[in-house]
Amino acid sequence: MRAEPVSDTPCLTLGEGPVWDAGAQSLHWIGIPDRRVLTLHRPSGRLAVLELEVTPGTLMLAAEGRPVLATERGFELLDTATGRTEVLAAVEADRPERRMNDGKRDPYGRPVAGTMQRAEPRQPGALYRLEADGSVRAILDGLAIPNGLAWPEPDRLWHIDTPTRRIELYEYPEHGPVGRRIRSLDVSHLPGMPDGMTLDGSGNLWVAFWDGGAVHCLSPEGRLLDTVEVPVPRSTSCAFGGPELDTLYITTARSGELPFSGALFAVTVPGVRGRA
């Protein structure tokens, strides 16, 4: 299979964090250094672009109300009418050399996102969770580039620390830090570095590979099941969307002057559906 660029979507420096909004039939994604939130309304093809005053790491749909961003300042509410943000909770406010990166809402509705160094050498970051009472808790530390969160069950968390080239399955208690590591998938035999990730309805992992020009589908045991080729090298993340959740949307980052690098791509995956 080969993904194709979605027409009329811009090429970003670093596109990331696609999330499907079933209620609005829209896909949201971000440009990190571009400081943008983009929304593609699938039925009309209309594209909306919000300019931000902060650097986002990811966007998460709130259970109710406005979306939540993980940014260079912490967890923030986004006003989708103006692009303005309001800090809910600061994260590593004393570390301006760091920013928040990939994240998602956990099965209990709480935003979770990691922190990373903006430049080399990378000092270890951590995975943070915004608790229901508004406090922030570090739940997993020692991470270089935290990416690819996915929960196959409420008490299990898949997570990627990109430079390790491994995908780890952890216990995930409802309260407290991330628990013991259950399984580790070594993907160093695949070209590139594992970045963002999503799960399909069968629990298989769809992983975007930075400098790999592909999204690979892996079973929970690590067996390679399928590959979607992306015609630019820097695939960053992916999410299933569309009315039947059978369209895999793929974000990318710019790579030199290659046509469509940094664009949004999509492919229909026969016989596969995402998770509602």
C-alpha positions as CSV (number, residue, x, y, z in Angstrom):
1,M,0.0,0.0,0.0
2,R,1.1,3.5,-0.7
3,A,-0.2,6.7,1.0
4,E,-1.0,9.7,-1.1
5,P,-0.9,13.4,-0.1
6,V,-4.2,14.9,0.9
7,S,-4.9,17.8,-1.5
8,D,-4.6,21.4,-0.4
9,T,-2.9,20.6,3.0
10,P,0.2,22.6,3.6
11,C,3.7,21.3,4.0
12,L,4.8,21.9,7.6
13,T,8.3,21.9,9.1
14,L,7.1,19.2,11.5
15,G,3.6,17.9,11.2
16,E,2.5,15.8,14.2
17,G,-0.2,14.5,16.5
18,P,-3.2,13.6,14.2
19,V,-6.4,13.0,16.0
20,W,-9.8,12.1,14.6
21,D,-12.8,14.0,15.9
22,A,-15.8,11.7,15.1
23,G,-18.4,14.2,16.2
24,A,-17.1,16.9,13.9
25,Q,-16.0,14.4,11.2
26,S,-12.7,16.3,11.2
27,L,-9.0,15.5,11.5
28,H,-6.9,17.8,13.7
29,W,-3.1,17.9,13.6
30,I,-0.3,20.3,14.5
31,G,2.8,22.0,13.2
32,I,5.3,22.1,16.1
33,P,7.8,24.8,15.2
34,D,5.2,26.2,12.8
35,R,3.0,26.9,15.8
36,R,-0.2,25.9,14.1
37,V,-3.3,23.8,14.7
38,L,-4.9,22.5,11.5
39,T,-8.3,21.0,11.1
40,L,-9.5,19.2,8.0
41,H,-13.3,18.8,7.7
42,R,-13.7,15.6,5.8
43,P,-17.2,16.0,4.3
44,S,-16.4,19.4,2.8
45,G,-12.6,19.2,2.4
46,R,-12.4,22.6,4.2
47,L,-9.1,23.3,5.9
48,A,-8.9,25.6,9.0
49,V,-5.6,26.8,10.3
50,L,-5.1,28.4,13.8
51,E,-1.9,30.4,14.5
52,L,-0.6,29.9,18.0
53,E,1.6,32.0,20.3
54,V,3.2,29.0,21.9
55,T,4.9,25.9,20.5
56,P,2.6,22.8,20.7
57,G,3.8,19.3,21.2
58,T,0.4,17.6,20.6
59,L,-3.3,18.2,20.7
60,M,-5.9,16.1,22.7
61,L,-9.6,16.3,22.4
62,A,-11.2,17.0,25.7
63,A,-14.2,15.0,26.9
64,E,-16.2,18.2,26.9
65,G,-15.4,21.7,25.7
66,R,-12.2,23.0,24.3
67,P,-9.2,20.9,23.1
68,V,-6.1,20.6,25.3
69,L,-2.6,21.2,24.0
70,A,0.7,20.0,25.5
71,T,3.0,23.0,24.8
72,E,6.4,24.4,25.8
73,R,4.6,25.8,28.9
74,G,2.6,22.7,30.0
75,F,-1.0,21.7,29.5
76,E,-3.2,24.4,28.0
77,L,-6.7,24.9,26.9
78,L,-7.2,26.0,23.3
79,D,-9.8,28.5,22.1
80,T,-10.6,27.2,18.6
81,A,-12.1,30.5,17.6
82,T,-9.0,32.7,18.3
83,G,-6.1,30.3,18.7
84,R,-5.4,31.7,22.2
85,T,-4.4,29.3,24.9
86,E,-4.8,29.3,28.7
87,V,-2.4,27.4,30.9
88,L,-4.1,24.7,33.0
89,A,-0.9,23.4,34.6
90,A,2.7,24.4,34.1
91,V,5.2,21.6,33.4
92,E,9.0,22.0,33.9
93,A,8.5,25.8,34.0
94,D,12.1,26.2,35.1
95,R,13.5,24.3,32.0
96,P,13.2,26.7,29.0
97,E,15.5,24.4,27.0
98,R,12.7,21.7,27.0
99,R,9.2,21.4,25.6
100,M,6.4,18.9,25.7
101,N,6.1,16.4,22.9
102,D,3.7,13.6,21.9
103,G,0.7,12.8,24.1
104,K,-2.8,11.5,24.3
105,R,-5.8,11.3,26.7
106,D,-5.6,8.1,28.8
107,P,-8.6,5.7,29.2
108,Y,-9.7,7.8,32.2
109,G,-9.8,11.0,30.2
110,R,-6.6,12.6,31.6
111,P,-4.1,14.3,29.3
112,V,-0.7,12.5,29.3
113,A,2.4,13.9,27.4
114,G,6.1,13.7,27.7
115,T,8.9,16.3,27.8
116,M,12.1,16.4,25.8
117,Q,15.2,18.5,25.2
118,R,15.0,20.9,22.3
119,A,18.5,20.1,21.1
120,E,21.4,17.7,21.7
121,P,22.7,16.6,24.0
122,R,19.4,15.3,25.3
123,Q,18.9,15.2,29.1
124,P,16.3,12.7,30.2
125,G,12.7,13.8,30.1
126,A,9.5,12.4,31.7
127,L,5.9,11.4,31.0
128,Y,3.5,13.7,32.8
129,R,-0.2,13.3,33.5
130,L,-2.7,16.1,34.3
131,E,-4.8,14.8,37.2
132,A,-8.5,15.4,37.7
133,D,-7.7,17.8,40.5
134,G,-5.5,20.0,38.3
135,S,-2.2,18.8,39.6
136,V,0.6,17.4,37.4
137,R,2.3,14.1,38.1
138,A,5.4,12.6,36.6
139,I,4.5,8.9,35.9
140,L,7.5,7.6,33.8
141,D,11.0,9.2,33.7
142,G,14.4,8.7,32.0
143,L,13.0,9.3,28.4
144,A,14.9,10.9,25.6
145,I,12.2,11.5,23.0
146,P,8.8,10.3,24.3
147,N,6.4,9.3,21.6
148,G,3.6,6.9,20.5
149,L,1.3,6.4,23.4
150,A,-1.5,3.9,23.0
151,W,-3.7,2.0,25.5
152,P,-4.8,-1.4,24.3
153,E,-6.7,-1.8,27.6
154,P,-7.3,0.7,30.4
155,D,-4.5,-1.0,32.5
156,R,-1.9,-1.3,29.7
157,L,0.2,1.3,28.0
158,W,2.3,1.0,24.8
159,H,5.0,3.7,24.7
160,I,7.9,4.6,22.4
161,D,11.1,6.3,23.5
162,T,12.3,6.9,19.9
163,P,16.1,6.6,20.2
164,T,15.9,3.2,21.9
165,R,14.1,1.8,18.7
166,R,11.9,-0.2,21.0
167,I,8.2,-0.2,21.7
168,E,7.4,-1.0,25.4
169,L,4.2,-2.3,27.0
170,Y,3.7,-1.3,30.6
171,E,1.2,-1.9,33.4
172,Y,-0.9,1.3,33.7
173,P,-2.6,1.6,37.1
174,E,-5.6,4.0,37.3
175,H,-3.7,5.9,40.0
176,G,0.0,6.3,40.6
177,P,3.0,6.0,38.2
178,V,3.4,3.6,35.2
179,G,4.0,0.1,36.4
180,R,6.3,-2.7,35.4
181,R,7.4,-3.3,31.8
182,I,5.5,-6.3,30.4
183,R,6.9,-6.6,26.9
184,S,9.5,-4.9,24.7
185,L,9.4,-5.0,20.9
186,D,12.7,-4.4,19.2
187,V,12.1,-2.7,15.8
188,S,15.8,-1.9,15.1
189,H,15.6,-4.2,12.0
190,L,13.2,-1.8,10.3
191,P,14.5,1.4,8.6
192,G,14.3,4.6,10.5
193,M,13.2,5.4,14.0
194,P,9.8,4.7,15.6
195,D,7.8,7.8,16.2
196,G,4.0,8.3,16.6
197,M,1.6,5.3,16.8
198,T,-2.0,4.3,16.9
199,L,-3.9,1.0,17.4
200,D,-6.5,-0.6,15.1
201,G,-9.6,-2.4,16.3
202,S,-7.8,-5.7,16.6
203,G,-5.1,-4.2,18.9
204,N,-2.3,-4.2,16.2
205,L,0.2,-1.3,16.3
206,W,0.5,1.1,13.4
207,V,3.8,2.9,13.9
208,A,5.2,5.8,11.8
209,F,9.0,5.6,11.2
210,W,11.0,8.8,11.1
211,D,13.5,8.6,8.2
212,G,11.9,5.3,7.3
213,G,9.3,6.5,4.8
214,A,6.7,4.1,6.1
215,V,4.1,3.2,8.6
216,H,4.5,-0.4,9.7
217,C,1.7,-2.5,11.3
218,L,2.9,-4.9,14.0
219,S,1.1,-7.5,16.0
220,P,1.2,-7.1,19.8
221,E,4.0,-9.8,19.7
222,G,6.0,-7.7,17.3
223,R,5.3,-9.6,14.0
224,L,5.3,-7.4,10.9
225,L,1.8,-7.6,9.4
226,D,1.7,-4.8,6.9
227,T,3.5,-1.8,5.6
228,V,2.2,1.5,4.2
229,E,4.8,3.3,2.1
230,V,5.0,7.0,2.4
231,P,6.7,8.8,-0.5
232,V,8.7,11.1,1.8
233,P,11.2,9.9,4.4
234,R,10.0,11.6,7.6
235,S,6.7,10.0,8.7
236,T,5.9,11.3,12.2
237,S,2.6,9.9,13.4
238,C,-0.7,8.4,12.3
239,A,-4.4,8.0,13.2
240,F,-7.4,6.2,11.8
241,G,-10.3,8.4,10.7
242,G,-13.2,8.8,8.3
243,P,-16.9,7.7,8.9
244,E,-15.8,4.0,8.9
245,L,-12.5,4.6,10.6
246,D,-10.8,2.9,7.7
247,T,-8.6,5.8,6.5
248,L,-5.1,6.0,7.9
249,Y,-4.0,9.6,8.1
250,I,-0.2,10.1,8.3
251,T,1.6,13.3,9.3
252,T,5.1,14.0,8.0
253,A,8.0,16.5,8.5
254,R,9.8,18.5,5.9
255,S,12.9,16.9,4.4
256,G,15.0,19.2,2.2
257,E,13.1,20.3,-0.9
258,L,11.3,17.0,-1.5
259,P,7.8,17.5,-2.9
260,F,5.1,17.0,-0.3
261,S,7.5,16.5,2.6
262,G,5.6,17.9,5.6
263,A,2.2,17.3,4.0
264,L,-0.6,15.2,5.4
265,F,-1.0,11.8,3.7
266,A,-3.9,9.2,3.7
267,V,-4.6,5.7,2.6
268,T,-7.6,3.4,2.9
269,V,-6.6,0.1,4.6
270,P,-8.7,-2.8,3.3
271,G,-10.3,-4.9,6.1
272,V,-8.9,-2.7,8.9
273,R,-10.7,-0.3,11.2
274,G,-9.5,2.0,13.9
275,R,-10.7,2.0,17.4
276,A,-13.7,4.2,18.3
